[in-house]
Amino acid sequence: MKIINNTTIPKKYKGSAIVIGNFDGLHRGHQKIFNQAKQHAIKNSINFGVLTFSPLPIMFFNKSIKNYKLVSNEQKFRLFKKYGVNFIINIKFNKIFSKIKAEKFINNIIFRRISPSLIFVSNNFRFGYRRKGNVKMLQKLSKKYNYRLINTKAFKHKKKIISSTLIRKSLQNGHLDLANTLLSRTWFIEGVVKRGKKLGKKLGYPTCNINIKNYVLPKIGIYTVKVLIGKNKKIFNGIAYLGYRPTFDGKEIVLEVNIFGIKKNLYKKILRVYFLKFIRGEQKFRNSTSLMRQMNKDVIIAKKSLKTKLVLYE
């Protein structure tokens, strides 16, 4: 799979079938578009590509938004590959690009530089300066700019349209089952283990502290998790805490993971933490002894809920 970080694409990718969008999470609705585009590409013996944007436009326009993404760019691209993508056009979304008017985007970028034969978008796709471009405009200009537009109807789950926004809200409300169903895989955070204050170790539960970067924050509290360490294929069971450490007057959000059966130092290792079940919300305890008693109970509950099905994304 070829990753192109500009709009100058090799000649062999001209006339391809392309999907356009942010595709954060590559949920079941996105998967429907990808599968449709892939089938058309195979049928017509052409390449299948993705036109996407980095950073996400909403994060570019709202600098205060930090914890928002369902997947990192690297994970998103790996998912693209899984769904049969031949090439990715990863456009840097910046001030200059944000000022391009809708028809100019179609003319200068889609028509002149990419020249696709097929374009696939969802119903709510918007583009161009002040988001004035939409599906109707793409359809209206399809003959002029020599492409065929295929508008994919929204994919629904229990009468609700599946969207990245709905999945974020599900995670923020602790509804992991719903979020994972909409993604068709178990949601995870991947990050490097950093040095912590060793509070967990003092309480009898040594933890790995993970930098959560720009991932969306699920509901604050305790979770049953499964963990992959580095490139090791073995899956470990564990329990995770996401919160502010109110018992110790913490001010910053932390993700701490206690991996069952692992006592060695994992500092600087990359962990992939799969969120299986929300156990309870965050509490402030009178002292460390009260906290430790509750932690013992949490571990018992976590071990009982480890039968929750884990669906890997690769």
DOMILUM-933814 format. One record per residue: residue in three letters; x, y, z of N, C-alpha, C, O in turn. Coordinates in pm, whole numbers, plus 50000, padded with zeros to 5 digits. Layout:
N
ALAXYZXYZXYZXYZ...
This chain:
314
MET500854988150000500005000050000500895012450000501785013850083LYS500635021249906501425033549890500785045049967499585047449955ILE501595052150046501115064050118501705076450050502925077950041ILE500835085150002501255097249931500865109350015499685111450042ASN501835117250056501565128550145501395141850070501685152550124ASN500935140949947500585152849869499565148649764499075137349767THR499245157449671498235154049571498835151049434498115150149334THR500165149449429500815145449305500965130349307501875124949371ILE500075123549237500065109049246500655102649119500565108449011PRO501245090749132501795083749015500715081048912499535079548945LYS501125080248787500195078348676499355065748691498195065448650LYS499945055248749499225042448759498005043248850497135034548845TYR497925053848935496775055349024495685064348967494645066349029LYS495935069848848494895077848781493765068548739493995056848707GLY492545073648740491405065548698490965055248801490275045548769SER491365057348924491055047849031489665050149089488975059849056ALA489275040949175488085042849259488605048349392489475042349455ILE488075059749435488545065449561487385068349657486265071449614VAL487675067149785486745071449889487345083849953488565084949965ILE486495093149993486975105750051486355107750189485145106350206GLY487205111150287486685113950421487755113050527488915110050498ASN487355115850652488295115050764488465100650812489575096450845PHE487375093150817487365079050853488015076250989488755066451004ASP487735084751087488275082351221487595069951281486385069851301GLY488375059851309487855047551367487535036751265487485024951299LEU487335040751140486915031551034485835021951086486025009751087HIS484725027651129483625019951186482835012651079483205013050961ARG481765006051118480994997651025480385005550908480245000450797GLY480035018150934479535026750826480625029350723480375028450603HIS481835032650771482975034550680483285021650605483575021750485GLN483225010450677483544997450617482624994350500483034988350400LYS481374998550513480404996450404480865003650278480814998050169ILE481315016250293481805024050178483055017550120483185016349998PHE483975013350207485225007350161484964994350084485554992049979ASN484094986150137483794973450071483154975649934483444968649838GLN482284985649929481614988849802482634993749699482614989549584ALA483525002649743484545008049652485504997149606485884996649489LYS485884988449697486804977549664486184968249558486864964149464GLN484904965049575484224956249480484184962449340484394955649240HIS483904975549334483884982449205485284982749142485434981349021ALA486304984749228487674985249178488074971749118488684971249011ILE487724961049186488044947649136487294944849006487864939748909LYS486024948449006485174946048887485704953448765485644948248653ASN486234965548786486714973848675488224973148654488774980248570SER488904964348731490364962448720491124975548736492034978648659ILE490734983148839491414995748870491864995649016491484986849093ASN492675005549053493145006549191492085012649281491165019449235PHE492245009949410491335015049512492125023849607493085019249670GLY491735036649617492475046049700491615053549798490385053749786VAL492265059849895491595067949997492175082049995493395083749994LEU491305091949994491725105850011491275110050150490085110650180THR492265112850237491935116150375492765128150421493605133150346PHE492525132750543493105145350589493765143950727493275136650814SER494865150950745495575150950873496145164950900496835170450814PRO495855170751018495005165551126493535165551085493175170450978LEU492695159951172491265160551147490855175251142491275183051228PRO490055179351043489665193551031489115199551159489425211151190ILE488315192051234487725197551357488805201051459488655210451536MET489915193251459491005196051552491865207651503492485214651582PHE491885209651371492625221051317491905234051352492545243751393PHE490575234251335489805246451360489585249151509489345260551549ASN489665238651591489445240251735490665235251810490725223651849LYS491635244151829492905240251892492735235252035493605228452088SER491615238652096491385234452235491005219652244491075213652351ILE490585213952130490225199752130491485191252132492295191852039LYS491665183452236492855175152250492515160252240493025153252153ASN491655155652329491325141352332490075138752250488945140652296TYR490305134352126489195133552031489235121051943488185115351913LYS490405116851902490535106551799490245092451852490585088951965LEU489595084451766489335070451798490545061751768490775051651834VAL491315065751667492525058451630493625068351592493335079751555SER494855063951603495965072251556496045071051404495415062351346ASN496815079751341496985079051196497585065651154497155059651056GLU498555060951229499205048251196498195036751200498175028251112GLN497355036551304496325026151315495305027351202494875017351145LYS494945039651170493965041951063494495036450931493765029850856PHE495755039050902496345034350777496445019050774496265012950669ARG496715013050889496754998350895495364992650868495224982150805LEU494344999450917492964995150890492634996650742491974988050684PHE493095007650681492895009450538493454997550460492814992250369LYS494654993650497495314982350429494504969650445494364961750352LYS493954967750566493144955750593491944954950499491534944050459TYR491394966550465490204966750379490544968250231489694972350151GLY491764964850194492124963450054492544975949981492534976149858VAL492904986650054493304999249991494674997649924495594992149984ASN494805002549801496085002049729496955014249754498175013349755PHE496295025849773497075037949798496275047949882495045048149878ILE497005056249957496395066550042496945080050001498155081849987ILE496045089649981496465103549960496165110750090495005113750121ASN497205113450166497055119350299497335134350290498495138650294ILE496285142250278496425156750261496615163650396495865161350491LYS497625172150403497855179850525496805190950531496765199750445PHE495965190350634494915200450648495505212350724495755211650844ASN495735223350652496305235450712495495247650671494435246450609LYS495985259350704495245271650677495025273650527493945277650485ILE496055271050448495945272950302494895263450244494045267550165PHE494975250650283494035240850231492605244050274491655242050197SER492445249050397491105251850449490395263150373489175264550382LYS491165271150299490585282450225490155278750082489565287050012ILE490445266550039490095262449903488575261049890487945253649966LYS487995267949794486555267149773486185253549715487005246649654ALA484925249749736484475236249703484715232349557485305221849530GLU484265240649461484455236849321485925237049281486365229249197LYS486675245949341488115246449312488785233449362489715228449299PHE488315228149474488825215449526488555204249425489425195949398ILE487345204149369486995193949270487845195549143488375185849089ASN487965207849097488695210648972490195208448987490795200648912ASN490815215249083492275215149096492855202349154493935197849114ILE492135196449249492685184749317492095171649265492825162749222ILE490755170649269490115158349226490325155949076490805145349036PHE489985165748994490015163948848491445164448791491865155148722ARG492175175048819493475177048756494585168248813495455163848739ARG494565165648942495685158449003495415143549029496295135149010ILE494205140549072493905126649108493185119148996493455107348973SER492295125848928491575120448812490945106748836491225097348762PRO490115105548938489485092448963488365089748862487785099048806SER488065077148841486915073848757485675071948844484545073848798LEU485885068248969484785066149064485095073049195486215072149246ILE484095079949252484235086149383483135080949473481965080849435PHE483505076649593482555071649692482565080749815483625083249873VAL481395085549853481265093749974479975089950046479085083849988SER479905093850173478675091650249477725103450232478125113950180ASN476495101850273475455112150258475815125750317475505136150260ASN476495125350432476755137850504478115143950472478575152650545PHE478755139550366480085144650332480005159450293479215163350208ARG480865167550358480965181850328482425185250304483315179050361PHE482675195150219484055198550186484145212950137483135219350109GLY485385217750126485625231150074485485241950181485065239350294TYR485835254050141485795265550232484405267050294483395267550224ARG484395267850426483155268850505482185257250478480975258550496ARG482745246050434481985233650415480785235550320479725229750341LYS480995243550218479895246450125479695235550020478645234949954GLY480695226850004480555215849910479825204149974480015201250092ASN478975197349896478235185849949478025175549838478545176949727VAL477265165249870477015154349775476315159549648476625155149538LYS475365168649665474635174049549475585180949452475455179449331MET476555188449507477515195349421478395185149348478665186649229LEU478845175049420479675164649358478925157749243479495155049137GLN477655155049268476825148549165476615157649045476735153348930LYS476315170149072476045179948966477255181948874477095183848753LEU478465181348933479685184148856480385171548805481475172348748SER479755160048824480415147448789480715146248638481785141448600LYS479795150448555480025149548411481085159648366481945156548282LYS481025171448422481985181948385483415177648417484335180348340TYR483575170848531484925167048573485225152148556486195146948611ASN484365145548479484685132048430484875121448540485875114248540TYR483935120548630483955109748729482525105248754481575112348722ARG482375093548809481065088548849480995088649001481865083149068LEU479955094849054479785095649199478865084549248477785082349193ILE479295077649353478445067749418478265072049563479205072149642ASN477045075649595476715080749728476165069249812475085063949785THR476905065549914476515054149998475585058650110475885068050183LYS474455051950122473505055250228474075051850365474875042550380ALA473675059550463474175057650600473855043550650472785038150624PHE474805037850723474625024650783474065026550923474575034651000LYS473015019050956472355020951085472485008751176472574997351130HIS472485011451305472445001051408471305004451502471345014651571LYS470304995951505469114998351588468515012151562468205019751654LYS468365015051433467735027351382468565040051403468105050951372LYS469795038651457470675050151474471785049651370472375039151346ILE472065061151308473135061751209474475060051279474765067051377ILE475275050851230476595048651288477515060151247477625063351129SER478165066051345479085077051319480215076751421480085070651528SER481315083451388482425084551483481975092051608482415088951719THR481085101851590480565109551703479785100651799479955101651921LEU478945091851745478165082651829479095073351906478825070152022ILE480165068851844481115059951911481855067352022482055061952131ARG482265079651996482925087652100482005089152221482435087452335LYS480745092452196479795094352306479575081252382479425081452505SER479565070052311479405057052375480575054252469480375049552581LEU481775057152424482965055152508482935064552628483265060552740GLN482545077052605482505086952714481445083552818481545087852933ASN480435075752778479395071352872479655057552931478845052353009GLY480795051652894481135038452947480425026952878480435015752929HIS479805029552763479055019252690479985012252590479885014352469LEU480885004052643481894997652560481304987652463481754986552349ASP480294980352507479674970352419479154976852291479354971652182LEU478494988252307477954995252190479085000552102479064998751980ALA480075007052163481195012652086481905001652007482195003451889ASN482174990452073482884979452006482034973051898482564968451796THR480724972651918479824967351815479844976251691479884971251579LEU479814989351712479804998851600481134998951525481185001651405LEU482214995951597483534995351534483794981851468484614980751377SER483074971651514483254957551474484594952051521485134942651464ARG485124958151627486364953351689486454959751827485714969051858THR487364954751910487524960152044488394972852040489504972751988TRP487854983652094488574996452092489784995952185489734989552290PHE490855002552146492065002452229492795015752224492585024052136ILE493665017452322494625028552325496015022352316496325012752387GLU496845027952229498215023052214499165034152254499055045452205GLY500105031152343501025041552387502265035852453502355023952482VAL503215044652476504495040852537504395042052690503835051652743VAL504945032052758504965032352905505955043052951507125042952913LYS505465052153034506325062753086506505061153237505785053553301ARG507445068353291507695067553435506555074053512506075084853476GLY506115067353617505045072753700505545075353841506755075753866LYS504615077253934504985080054073505045067454159505285068154279LYS504835055854095504915042654161503925041154276504165033854371LEU502795048254266501765047154370501125033254368500845027554473GLY500905027854247500305014554237501165003954301500654995054368LYS502455004854282503384995054339503324995354491503364984854556LYS503225007254548503145008754693501865002554748501814998154863LEU500815002254665499534996654707499404981754674498364975554700GLY500454976154618500434961854586500004958654445499884946954408TYR499774969054364499374967054225500244975754133499834986754096PRO501424971054097502294978954008501604981353875500984972453818THR501724993553825501034997153701501975002853597503045008153628CYS501555001753473502225008253361501465021053331500245020853313ASN502165032153325501545045053296501675047953146502775048053091ILE500535050253081500505051952936500185066352899499285072452956ASN500925071652802500615084752746499455083152648499615076452546ILE498315089052677497125086852594497025096352474496125095052392LYS497955105852465498045114752349496675120952316496025126752403ASN496255119752188495005126152145493825116652137492795119952078TYR493955104852195492825095652195491635101652270491815109152367VAL490425098352224489235102352297489285096252436489745084952453LEU488815103552536488815098352673487515090752699486435096652693PRO487625077752729486415070552769486005075252909486685083452970LYS484925070052959484435074053091485505071753197486165061453199ILE485655081653285486645080653391486275069153486485135067753528GLY487285060853517487005049953610487885037853588488995038953535ILE487385026153629488115013553627487575004453517486365003653496TYR488484997653447488104989153335488794975453341489914974153388THR488084965453291488714952753259489364954553123488744959753030VAL490624950253110491344952052984492114939452946492344930553028LYS492514938952821493494929252773494604937252708494374948052654VAL495834931852715496994939852676497944931952586498224920152610LEU498434938752483499524933652401500774941952434500704954252443ILE501904935252453503144942052487504084941752368504524931052325GLY504374953552313505264954352197504744945952082503564946352048LYS505654938252021505284929651909504954915451954504734906451872ASN504904913652085504544900652141503094897452106502214905852127LYS502834885752055501474881952015500654876552132499444874652119LYS501304874152246500574869052361499704880052420500144891452437ILE498474876552452497534886252510497454884252661497204873152708PHE497674894952736497644894452882496354900552934495804909752874ASN495884895553044494714901053111495144911953208496274912153255GLY494224921153237494584931653331493424940353372492274937953335ILE493754950553448492774960453494493384974153473494594975953493ALA492584983953435493124997253406492335007953481491135006553508TYR493035018553513492415030253577492655042353490493795045253452LEU491595049453458491695062053385491095072853473489905072353506GLY491895082653511491365093053597492415102753647493505103853591TYR492075109753756492915120653806493565117853941494205126553998ARG493405105553991493925101854124493425111454233494245117554301PRO492125112854251491605122354349492045119454493492165128554574THR492285106754525492745103154660494095109554689494415112554804PHE494895111654583496235117454600496305131554541497385136554510ASP495115137954527495025151754479495685153654341496365163654317GLY495465144154254496035145054119495365155854037494195158954059LYS496095161453943495585172353860495505168553712494775174753635GLU496265158253672496315154553531495725140753509495795131953595ILE495125138853391494545126053357495645115653336496655118553273VAL495455103553390496445092853372495725079953333494575077753368LEU496445071453260495975057953231496995048453292498155048053250GLU496565041053392497435031553461496905017453440495715014753459VAL497795008553400497384994853369498154984853456499384984753459ASN497394976653528497994965553604497794952753524496654948353504ILE498884946853477498814934753395498994922653485500014921253552PHE497994913953487498034902353574499194893053534499344889553417GLY500004889253634501084879753610502374885853558503344878653533ILE502404899153542503624905953495504174914753607503484923753656LYS505404912153645506024920053752507234928053703507704937053773LYS507734924753584508954931453535508654945653488507504948953458ASN509674953653483509554967653440509324968253289510104962653212LEU508274975053247507954976253105508184990553053507644994352949TYR508964998253125509245012153088509745013052943510645005752904LYS509155021952866509455024752726508895014252629509065015552508LYS508225004052681507584994252594506285000252538505665008752602ILE505884995752418504615000052360503534990152402503664978152379LEU502484995152465501364986752507500134990152424499875001852393ARG499384980052390498074981852328497044977052429496974965152460VAL496244986352480495304983352588493884982752533493324993052494TYR493314970752530491954968652480490954970152595491084963452698PHE489974978852577488974981452680487784972052663487064972652563LEU487574963252763486524953052753485254956552830484144955152779LYS485434961252954484254963353039484514974553139485574975153201PHE483524983353153483594994053254483144988253388482054982653398ILE483984989553490483684983553621483004993553714481944990653769ARG483615005153732483035015353820483635028953791484655030053724GLY482975039253841483475052853824484575056153924484875048354013GLU485145067853906486225072453993485685076354130484605082054141GLN486455073254234486075076954371487265083054444488425079954413LYS486975091554539488025096654626487895089654761486845090154825PHE488975083054803488965075454928489635083255040490445092255016ARG489275079755164489805086755281491305085155294492005094455335ASN491795073455258493225070655268493595059055175492735053155109SER494895056055171495385045655080494885031755120494735023055034THR494625029655249494125016555296492725013955238492445002855192SER491865024055242490515022655186490575020355035489815012454979LEU491495027354971491675025754827492115011554794491625005454699MET493045006254873493574992954848492484982254864492434972654788ARG491614984054962490494974654981489594974454857489174963754811GLN489314986254805488474987154687489174981154565488544974654482MET490474983454554491244978054443491194962654443491104956454337ASN491254956654562491144942054573489804937254517489744927254446LYS488734944554549487404941054498487334942854346486754934654275ASP487944953754297487934956654153488614945354074488124941353968VAL489724940454126490464929854057489634917054049489654910153948ILE488914914054156488044902154157486974903454048486704894053973ILE486354915454040485324917853938485934917053798485344911253707ALA487134922953782487794922953651488074908753604487854905453487LYS488534900453694488874886553656487624878753617487694869553535LYS486494882253677485234875453643484704879753506483954872353442SER485104891653463484564896953336485524895253219485314901053113LEU486574887353239487574885653133487104876853018487784875652916LYS485924870853035485384862452928484794870752814484434865352709THR484704883852837484184892752732485024890852605486254890852612LYS484374889152491485054885852367485964897352321485564908952317LEU487194893652285488144903352232488194901752081488454890752030VAL487934912652008487994912351862489134921351817489054933551828LEU490204915051766491374922451722491134928751586490294924051510TYR491864939351556491634946451430492634942351323492534946851209GLU493594933951360494564929251259495144916151303495974910351233
